[in-house]
Amino acid sequence: MLPRLLLLICAPLCEPADLLLIVSPSHPTEGSPVTLTCKMPSLRSSDAQFQFCFFRDAQALGPGWSSSPKLQIANMWKEDSGSYWCEAQTMASKVLRSWRSQINVHRVPVADVSLETQPPGGQVMEGDRLVLICSVAMGTGDITFLWYKGAIGLNLQTKTQRSLTAEYEIPTARESDAEQYYCVAENGYGPRPSGLVSITVRIPVSRPILMLRAPRAQAVVGDVLKLHCEALRGSHPILYWFYHEDVILGSSSAPSGGGASFNLSLTAEHSGNYSCEANNGLGAQRSEEVTLNFTGRRSTRDPLRSLPSPVPQEFPYLNSPTPGQLQPTYENEPREQSVAVHGRQQHSSEQKAQKPWGHIWRTSLQLIRIISVVCQWDTGTLKMLALDHSFSRGPDFCIV
């Protein structure tokens, strides 16, 4: 209200004179400073008692009337565009006014949008703070920043501020935050996207589980023991170490999931406690111990074969404070067949003599030992004589 009142009062008294408004620079960009100078070329040093005031669109600028013929504007923005002039007032209250000057403040479009992360490199520990920093190399005025997650572009947040950078924060990074991200910046000249940035959430390994697998319920010297170690959580790759009584047996790396295994041919010294360790560079974790006790050696002689039953193929030992009861695992394999031996006795009026004939036919699924089968007639009764030095696992046939 006051500026308008001043203009109404000044209107009949003001008259254009040799008064100039100088704008420097004449074509300012947003964010840059501007100096306004009210100059009277014909002003004599004896007439130097003047008060000056600067206006934009009927609004007085700065402190109002002042003895300084200059006004410094620190930052010009798009909304500061308009019609400017200055006035000078003599001691006799005579007011002089300059011609109007149109000042257009130019906005710089955003360019070179980039997305950076804190911590750098796009890798963050699970549970730590993650910050996505969107920046523009140039651009003026109010800039709108938008953050997106994934290829489908899920909008996470939107901020509008007069700044070249803006931040989006994830206070506690989780495994589900591992994804590709990008940001977009715009200030009225169209959106400008950044490139994609991949975020990796590093997860320390959990305590691994150790399982021992033996070929039989009671392991013996000479058996091959399989040690399998697996951490159910943790970023890959994971390096696994295997121990017997805290002595390193060996190591194996797992570039992806599934754990790692180590085979050990048992000797008499291999009874005792086993454990494994998992490490992915974020801290090592040790499994609980698994105890394996075994005695004796593999038998060199097997009893004569009888009708077989399913044979356990593998016996696991799980890591727990005390070893659990062993449960055999059966595989779907064909059962051994036992074929009865049939003989056919032929009668003749000429003779009832012992008559050997026929031949032996053997088939085998798995060679264990070799057996000889001899078929003969003995007073009308068919007998099978098994010699202990040979045996064939699988069906044996004696065809007469």
Protein Blocks (a to p, Z undefined) as FASTA:
>chain_A
ZZmmmmmmmmmmpccdddddddddfbdcehiacddddddfklcfklmcccddddeehiae
hjbjafbfbdcdfbacfklgccdddddddfkopacddddddddddddddehiadddddeh
hiacehiacddddddfbdedjddddddedjkopafbdcddddfbdcdddfbacfklgccd
dddddehiapaddddddddddddddddddddddfbfbdcehiacddddddfbdcdddddd
ddeehiafbdcddfbghiaaddddddfklgccddddddehiapadddddddddedjddfb
dcdddddddddfbdcddddfbdcddddddddddddddddddddddddfkbccdddedddd
dddfbdfbdcddddddeehiacddddfkbccedjddddZZ
